[in-house]
Amino acid sequence: MTLENQLSLDDAVSSFAPTYETAPTVEEPGPPASSPDAGLFEVVPAALRSALEGRGFKELTPVQEAVMAAEAEGRDLQISSQTGSGKTVALGFVLAPALSAERVGRGPQVLIIVPTRELAAQVCEELRWLFQDLKDTNVISVTGGTPVYRDRQTLARNPRVLVGTPGRLLDHIKSGTLQLGGVRELVLDEADQMLDMGFREDLEAILDATEEPRRTHLVSATFPAAALRLAKRYQHNPFSVEGTRLGAANENITHEGYLVRHGERYDALVHLLLQAEGERILVFVERRLEALEVAERLADDGFAAQPLSGELVQAQRDRTLAAFRSGRATVLVATDVAARGLDVPDVGLVIHSTPPMNSEIYTHRSGRTGRAGKQGRSAVFAPPKHKRKVGRLLAEAGVEFRWCPTVEIGEVRAQLVARAQKNLETDLDEALLKGSSKEQVAQARGLLKGRDPVAVVATLLAQRHPAPQPKQAPSHSSSTYEKPAYKQSGSHKSNGFGKSDFHAGSESPFKSAPTQRFQRSAPTAGGRFAVGRSVRFFISYGSNQGANPSRVLAAVCRRGEVEGGMIGSIAVHPNACTFDVQEEVAMHFERCAGRRDPRDSKVVIRRDRSPGQAPRGARRGRGGYRRR
């Protein structure tokens, strides 16, 4: 829409007045004469102009202009635009006129449903500054992962704009704490992703709980068949708004493909991270446990990496995202579900450790980079045998990509060694500037007397980073569960991030980067968990309830706020499990894990009352219940 064809102020206000209610006449002052860009915002509701100018807006994005078109007057909207294109502000333009009308019925006037807690927080933050000048307009969110009693206090404030996740909203509707009779504007944000996540029945139940007349808007980067079916059922005479071409991938992104064998993905990952050092990088993995393991290993190799998955408590998720946004963590290892709705600026590189299932998922993933006019990169790892399949998928996504040369393990090793050398030299220079005591100098001279200085330094380096001891062959009668499969090169249980020849035969030359959770303890003889310095714990979750070692590990790490390296032997029984926790974090683990979790309130974690014995209800068949 050009400036010559912009609507007048009065026309713009009346064109977006809701058809279900006659909006009161509002005297709207014009923009300040001193503002050089005043004409730009004539199509925007007057109450929002000062907020836009205060945020430094110089022009509207395509999707923001498109929602103000005359054709959209009073109609349900299907808004298609990429992440980072200004969709939330565009929604604010659509919703603002309804908020100047008289309230009807109980509960919120505007309901916005989003797939994740992170997106809910982002939408609230955007709308709060945009609606700051609207009288009596409070923007509140209710999401999973927070105490229900706090939600009740929040809803008691009778917010005019409510943002929430499907499950938590439906819980409040069923309990009677949320009334939707007054909803006149309803938005499904990231509709396609919510359907992919299995929220169709929840969404339908929420929509059925609202009353007519209302406007229903769908916002999505893509509109697959499932989203269109939902739109057909609940929208009336919808109007399509395309901020970017429907389903189109961001044009500011360079798309690359790498043919990588399953067991060599970690080397390829390190190679790209070293190339993009200094940039903010998002790595997609398939499983929640894989996010934790890969992030741990990257941290061991000196990268400021953090995991993001559904297993993290909300406080940890918030700290992780804050670290990623601030740059304290430059690598975020995330699952698809956890990263949905993620709004982090200046992501320079997105890495898909496995090919996405379809082109829509690829569009969503890659859309996390190349935003706000900046250039970005998207790299896909594909097994050689799936080259054609991945090529077709990327072609369906409408992107131009190129296959890049295969990463050589030797090249990765050389890069790691060079990086280690640089880090050691930096540490040494800093230590030399601080100086040493007379006693340390005298001791150093004594050590060098009659010895080759180079050999002395090499020996001290070897002691600082000792080579691992050869592992003993596993005993068939052993009941220890070996957790991180990526540390067992060649294991048929490997998650695909198995160690290469270089990594399998040597410890990382780097110091561990600081993380927000407990670091892995120093390796004991043989590199195994220190059983003699551990505490046995009990969890009321067994194989009859679907427990397996991977699930137990993920659950106890999340509840106890510790890393996988702090968990030792896991014994799986029909109705319970026991597991070992490293002694130095046992008190912290017990304090955190002892709190009831709303997501699994019936699962109890406590110290095992009978160390060395099976929990009550456990039975041992041939070979027992402990798994390697």
Residue, then its C-alpha position, 0 to 999 in steps of 0.5 A: m500500500t502506497l502513502e498516496n492511497q492511505l486512508s484518512l484518519d477518520d476512515a481508518v478508525s471507522s473501518f476497523a471498528p468491530t461490526y459486533e458493537t458500535a464504537p463510541t465516538v472518540e476525538e483523536p488528536g492528530p500527530p505532533a506537527s514536529s514529527p517528520d514521519a507523522g504522515l506515515f502513521e495516519v492509517v494507524p489508530a491514533a492511540l498507538r501512534s505515540a507508542l510507535e514513535g517512542r519505539g523509533f518506528k520510521e516505517l511500517t513493515p509489509v504485514q503491518e501495512a497489509v492489515m490496514a487495507a480497506e479490504a480487511e474491514g471487519r473481516d476475519l483475517q488469515i495473516s501469513s508472514q515470517t517470524g520477525s516481520g512485525k506480525t505482533v504489532a500488526l495484530g495490535f493494529v487490528l485489535a486496538p479498535a475493539l479495546s476502545a469499545e464498551r466491554v461486553g460479558r465477562g472475561p477478556q475482550v481479546l484472547i490470543i492463543v500461542p503454542t509456547r510459554e516463550l511466545a506468550a511472554q514475547v507477545c505480552e511484551e510487544l502488546r504492553w508497550l503498543f497498548q500503553d496509551l489505551k485506557d484500562t487495557n492490561v495484557i496478561s498471560v497464563t501458561g503451563g509451568t507456573p503455579v495454578y494459584r498464580d493464574r487465578q490471581t492473574l485472572a481475578r484482575n479481569p484482563r482485557v487482553l489475555v495471552g495463553t497456551p492451549g492446555r492451561l487455557l482449557d484447564h481454567i475454562k473447565s474449572g470455571t476460573l476463565q469465562l470467555g463470554g466477552v471475547r470479541e477478538l480471538v487470535l490463533d498465533e502460530a496456528d500451524q505449529m499448534l496443530d503440529m503439536g497436537f493441540r487441535e482438540d484443545l483449540e476446538a474446545i476453546l473456540d467452542a467456549t466463546e460466543e458469537p459475534r466475534r472475529t477469529h484471526l489465524v496467524s501463521a508462517t504457513f497454512p497447511a491443510a489442517a490449518l485451512r480446515l480449522a479456518k473453514r470451520y471457525q472463520h467467516n468470510p476470511f481475508s488473506v493478508e500476506g506480509t510475505r508470500l504464503g509459506a515463503a522462506n526468508e530471502n535474506i538467508t543462505h541455504e547450505g546442505y552438508l552430506v554427513r554420515h550419522g556418526e560424524r554429525y558432531d565433527a560437522l557441528v564443531h566445524l560450523l561452530l568454529q567457522a561462525e565463532g562470535e555469532r549467535i547460533l541455534v542448533f536443532v536436535e530431535r530429542r530432549l535428552e539429545a539437547l542436554e547431551v550435545a550442549e554438555r559436550l559442546a561446553d566441555d569443548g569450550f563453546a558457550a552452549q546451553p540446552l533448551s527443551g521441554e524438560l527444563v523448568q520455566a525458571q531454567r528456560d528463562r535463564t537460558l534464553a536470557a543468556f542466549r539473548s545477552g550473548r553469555a551463551t552463543v550456542l543454543v541447542a534446542t528441540d523443535v517444540a522448545a524453539r517454537g515461537l522463539d524470538v531472539p534477534d541476530v541469530g547468524l546461523v541455524i543448524h539442522s542436525t537432522p533434516p526436518m520432516n517437511s518443508e513447513i518445518y524447515t521454513h519455521r526453523s530457518g526463519r530464526t535467522g536472517r531477520a530485520g534485513k540482516q543476512g543469515r545462514s541455514a545449514v542442513f546435515a543429511p545422510p548421503k543416502h538421503k541427498r535426493k530426498v532432502g533436495r526435494l524437501l528444500a525445493e518444496a520450501g522454495v529456497e535456493f541451496r547448494w551442497c557444500p564440501t564434506v567436512e574432513i575430520g582431520e580439518v576439524r582436529a586441526q581447528l580444535v588444536a589451533r583453538a586450544q593453543k590460542n586459549l592456552e596462550t591467552d590464559l598464560d599471558e593473563a597469568l604472566l601479567k598477574g605475576s607469581s610469588k617468590e615461592q612459586v618462582a623458586q619452585a619453578r626454578g627447582l623443577l626446571k633444574g636439569r630438565d628440558p623446559v619443553a618436556v616439563v611444560a608438555t608434562l604439565l599440560a598432559q596432567r592438566h588434560p589427561a588421556p582417558q584410561p582404557k575402559q574395561a569390557p562391560s560385564h554381562s552381570s553389571s547393572t550399570y546404565e551407561k547414559p550418554a550414548y554419544k560418548q561411546s563411539g561405534s555403539h549401536k545405541s548412539n544418537g548420531f553424535g558419536k565421537s570421531d576417531f579424534h574425540a574417542g581417543s583424547e579428552s577435550p583440550f579446552k576448559s569447560a565453559p560456565t553453565q547455569r547447571f552443575q558441571r560434570s564431575a571430574p572423571t574417576a579411574g576408568g572414566r566412570f561415575a564415582v559410585g563410592r561418592s554417590v547417594r541413592f535416590f528413589i522415584s515413584y515412576g516405573s516401567n508400568q508407567g512407561a519409564n525407561p532409563s532415558r526418560v528417568l534421566a531426563a525427568v530427574c535432571r529437570r526436577g533436580e536441576v543437575e546435569g546428566g553427568m551427575i546421575g549414575s546407575i539407574a535401576v528400572h522396576p515395574n512401579a519405581c526406579t532407583f538411581d545414584v546422584q553424585e555426592e557433592v550435589a546430592m543436597h541441592f538435588e534433594r532440595c530441588a527434586g523434593r518440590r512437587d511439579p505441576r506437570d507430574s504432581k504424582v511423581v515423588i523423588r526422595r532419598d532411597r530408604s533402603p540403600g542397596q535394596a530394590p524398592r517396594g513392588a520391584r521384581r527381578g526377572r532374569g537379568g534384573y531390571r537394570r539396563r546398560 
